[in-house]
Amino acid sequence: MDNIYILIVEDEKNISNIEKAYLNKEDYIVDQAFDGEEAMKLIEKKDYDLIILDLMLPKVSGEEIMQYIRAHSDTPVIMVTAKVEENDIIDGLQFGADDYITKPFNPRELVQRVKTVLRRVEKYNLPKADVLIFDNGKLKIDFENSLVYKDDKIVNLTNNEYRIVKTLFSNTKKIFTREEIIEIAFGIDYDAFDRAIDTHIKNIRQKIEDNPKSPVYIKTIYGMGYKAGVENEA
């Protein structure tokens, strides 16, 4: 098995050390950052397979770090928070976290969540190509920079909309159920997301389709789900 590199961003050293010890037992290679500034330096110079990110950090907040990560990579992130309000959790997921865990927690539960997120990433084998081009260049998806272009102009997608686009175009031959879109795009089975998938799709179509009422790029497969409606050309 290839080495798996994980970064723990946690200002409470005893908690960080416990997390590290449990992850080391699973043969993960673990780095630690004890404040946001240190985390940013490590993230800028090293590619991690997964990041465990506490939101309440000195110097640079976890939210700022999350936004930086999502602007530069698709590295899976498990958000750690002492906040238990539903809106706080939703906000963290909308920043782009793949999963969350609230303090206090059992370290074994964290290890299991790490395994689940890594298994999900491997299972669905999301795009390895940096750029995909469709429809004679009218639609371009730049996975490396998390950008979508329509007619050579950047499409202003929300983070959630981009994640859905990325999911659907990861395999243009596959019909994705709503449940699969939730699992891959958001990483956690949160009821609000299930109700919002159709709305997200509608909004995406308004932004990338020439005629949203007769979509070409994202098609509805009735009774099943959604499918990218074009074949990859590059």
N, C-alpha and C positions, 0 to 999 in steps of 0.2 A: 504494500500500500504506500502511495506517495505521502510524504510528510504533510500534515495539516497545521497551518500556522494560525494561531488565534491571538488577538489582542484583548486584554481585559483593561477597561478604563474605569477605575474605581478609586475614589479618594480615601476610603477607609481601608488601610493597609491590611488589617486582620481579615477583613472580608475578602479582599483581593487575593491574599495568600491562601486562604481556604479554597477559593475557586480554582486557583492555579494548581494546588495540590491534587484536587479531584480530576481536573482535566489532564494533568500529567500522567495520572494513573491510566488514562485511556490512550496514552501515547501521543497526545496532542502537544505541539511545541508552542509554548505560551510566553508572550511578552506582557509586561505590565506598564500602565501609565497611571500616575496618581493625581494628575490634574489635567484640565483640558488642554493647556498649552503643550505639555509633554506628549499628550495623545496626538495632537495635530502634527507635531514633528515626526513622530513614528509613522503615522498614516501617510505623510507626504513622501517618505523615503522607502517604504516597504509595502508590498502587496500582501494583504492578509486574506485567508480563506473565510474568516468570520471575525466579527468584532462584538464583544459584550460591552455595552455602553451604559454607564450610569448617567442619568439626566442631571442630577444635582452635583455639579462639579465646580471647584474653584478655577478662576482665571478665564476659562472659556467654557460656556455652558454645553451640556450634552446636546441641546437642540441645535446650537450653532455647529457642533461637530457633525451631527446627523446631516444637516443641510450641506456641509462641505463634502461629506462622503458621497451623498447622492448626486452632487454636481460633478463628481469626478469618477465614480465607479458604481458597480452594482454589488459590491461586497455585502454579503448577508450581515444583518445587524440584529442582535437581540437587545432590546431596550430594558434596562433595569430601572425601576422607579419605586420610590416610597409613596408616590401619589396613587390613590386608589379610586379617585373620581373617574367616572366613565369618560367625561370629556377630555381629561388629561391623557387617558390611554388612547382615545381616538386621535387626539392631536399628535401623539408620538407616532402612531401608525401612519398618519398622513404625512409626517415628515419623511417617511420611507422605511421605518423599522419593519423587519420581517416577522418579529415575534416580540413578546414582552413578558416580563416576570416581575412581580411586585415583592418588595421586602416586607417582612423577612421571608426567606425561602430556604428550602432544603437544598444543599449543594447537589444532591443526586438528581433533583428535579431540573436544575440548570443543565447538568450534563446530558440529561435525556432530551431537553429542548435543543441543545447544541447538535446532538445526533440527528434529531428530527429535521432541523433546518438544513443541515448538510446533506442528508439523505434526499430531501425534497429537491434541492438544487441539482444533485446528481441524477435523480430520477427523471426529471423533466428536461435535462440537457438543453438549457436555454442557449440562445445563439452564441456561437463561438466566433462567427464572422464579425468584423468591426462594422461593416456597412452592408446593408441589403438594399438593392435597387429594384423597383417594380414598375410595370406599366410604362416601358420606354423612358424611364427616368422621371416620370411625373411624381412618383412617390419614393422617397429615400428615407431609410431608417438608419441612423448613425448610433449604433449601440455603444461604441466607445465613449462618445460624448453625450449620450442620452438625449439625442435630438431627432426630431422628425421634420422632414422637408416636404412641402407640396409645391410643385412647380418652382423649385429652387428657393422657396421662401420658408423660413422657419415657422413651424406650426406651434402656437402657444398652447401646449398641453399642460394640464395639472399633473402633479406627480402620480396620482392614482390613474389618470387617463393614460399616461405614458406606460405605466406598468401593465395595463390591460393590452395596449398595442404591442408591447414587447412579448407578452404571453401568446397572443394570437399569431403573431408573425414568427414566433420561434419554430412553428411547424405549420406551414401553409396547407398541408394535406390533412391535418387533423381537425375534427370538430370538437371544440371545447365546451363542456357543460358549464353552467354557471358555477357549480361547486368546484370544478377544476380551475376556473378563472380565479375564484376566491383563494383557493389553496396556493396556486402558483404566484399570483400577483400580490396578494396581501399576506399570505403565510399564516393567517389565523382565522378560525371559523367564527367571525363576528357577524351577528344577525343583520346589522345595518348594511353591511357590504352586500349581502345577498339581495336585499331589496333595491340596492342602488346600482347593480350591474347594468340593468337595462337603461337606466338614466345616463350612466357613464358612456355606454355605447352610443346612445343618441347624441350626446354632446360631442363625442369623437367624430361621428359622421358629419356633424355640422361643420367641423373644422377641416376634414380631409377629403370629403366626397364632393364631386362636382354637383351631384344631385342627391342629397341625403335621403330622399324618399325612394330612390332607386340605387341603393349602394352597390359599389363595385368592389371596394377594398375590404369591407367587413360585412359578411352576409349572415342573415339569420337562417338557421336550419331549424325549421319549426318542430317543436317537440323534443329538440335535442340541445341546441345551444347556438354558438357562434363559430364562424370559420373565416379566416382570411381568404378573400376571394380571388387572389391573384397568385401566380407562380413566380418564384424568385428568378430574376434575370441576371444576377451577378453575385 
